[in-house]
Amino acid sequence: MSCQHLKSMGKAIENGNVLEVKNLIKLALNKGCRPEVILQEGLLKSIDNVSEKFKNKQIFVPDLLLATRAGNAGISYLSSELLLKVQESFGRIVIGTIRGDLHDIGKNMVKIFFEIAGFEVIDLGTDVPVDGFIDAAKKYDPQIIGLSAALTTTMYGMKDVIRALEQDGIRDKHYVMVGGVPITSSFARGIGADIFDPDGTSAVVKAKRILKCANF
């Protein structure tokens, strides 16, 4: 399984070269590199390196924006490539970042882990209001609703979504998964979430286990 082409991905992302990033992902997949390795060691590590350079004032805002755009484009492209290979859906998950929060790197990472595992993922994007999650729950009838937050100021919006599901009488129809930098297991339990793990791959394992136990 050769993943040597990932070494060039950092430079392509730093230069904001979307086409080169996509070509490197396709090449790595064709060479047998596992998707989760491409995501972690190629895309996410490269984005982290760019963020570190920005903190150290080695690059500036325009460079950071271009690099972030290229990194996100790479994540989306990897996701689309995987969807072409998924023959049967293990289950359906609606996922989005809570209202007032525009961060999506973590959400996108979890999204791709679930797609790798064979889930159909409906991504609502960022800054999603409570009604957005409720409407999606009714429209798509997912087994899991994933709530993401990267800020302590927005994380409490997760509780509002769970409360709204209860008020609409549909809480029992869906498992609620929460995640993000400020989220802890005690917080997840406190708001009544069903699934939490700081690691995306472990969250997938927990989700599959809980769905199998529920006979979905």
LINVENJO-V767163 format. One record per run of one state. SS is the DSSP state (A for helix, B for strand, O for the rest). FROM is the first residue (numbers start at 1). TO is the last residue. If there is no record, write none. Layout:
BEGIN
ss = (SS & SS)
from = (FROM & FROM)
to = (TO & TO)
END
This chain:
BEGIN
ss = (O & A & O & A & O & A & O & A & O & B & O & A & O & B & O & B & O & A & O & B & O & A & O & A & O & B & O & A & O & B & O & A & O)
from = (1 & 4 & 15 & 18 & 31 & 35 & 56 & 61 & 84 & 91 & 99 & 105 & 117 & 119 & 124 & 128 & 129 & 130 & 141 & 144 & 149 & 157 & 168 & 171 & 174 & 175 & 180 & 185 & 192 & 195 & 197 & 200 & 214)
to = (3 & 14 & 17 & 30 & 34 & 55 & 60 & 83 & 90 & 98 & 104 & 116 & 118 & 123 & 127 & 128 & 129 & 140 & 143 & 148 & 156 & 167 & 170 & 173 & 174 & 179 & 184 & 191 & 194 & 196 & 199 & 213 & 216)
END
